[in-house]
Amino acid sequence: MPPRKFDRERLGVGEWPQPEAPWAVISEISWGKLAVSREYAGFPVQPIVFAIDIDEDGRSATISAAWDHAGGRVVLEIPKGCSRQGSDWVMAKADQLYKKWQPLRMVLPKSGPAAALIPDGNKKWRDRLVEIGTAEEAAAFAWFLQEARAEHMWQFGREGAPTLWHAVATAATRVVGDGGKAWSRRDSESDITPVTSSTLAAYVLNRERRNYNLLDSIG
């Protein structure tokens, strides 16, 4: 079958936001301005960070990557086959990516179903695992919005990253602490793990790339 049909029917990807999608957090116009082609952005280079999130009911999950483009932009990417239904596949796929890329960091949120992966992550990735708590999720959300509005990041658009496009279109927010905000898995219209994981990957990359040493990627 055609690749797009295969992705939709077999991998559970390819959802398109309907015309009534609220785009309540980032407008469709603003998000569209960040879209680039693979030919323009090139392919991932070090440093690279992977982040994992699983939706509230464990029915779907995403592993996102963020990498540092030579032009100074953070590039958001969801590797092939890394945003789909179920969650049993996540740890094996994440470890495969880890062994291939030797990333700067692997990121897991402490809240939600993905927290169950932390014990295995500590064993497999050791000091490269970053655990993100609720307060840092709010900090990551604020930073992500700021960078998106300033057009300091790239993503592969509606055609190249359909699950991320759909997640941004339908995502809602929740209040954290004294007026802070973060993405709300519970209140969003659909699976938003593509944007929650992308946010965490980009945030941690930005935080830690200043101290990056190329030799860290050699394992």
Secondary structure, DSSP 8 states (H G I E B T S, - for coil): --HHHHHHHHSS------TT----SS-HHHHHTTB--HHHH-S--SSEEEEEEE-TTSSEEEEEEEEE-TTS-EEEE--TT-EEE-STTHHHHHHHHHHHH--SEEEEESSSGGGGGHHHHHHHHGGGEEEE-HHHHHHHHHHHHHHHHTT-EEB-HHHH-HHHHHHHHH-EEEEETTTEEEEETTTSSS--HHHHHHHHHHHHHHHHGGG--GGGG--
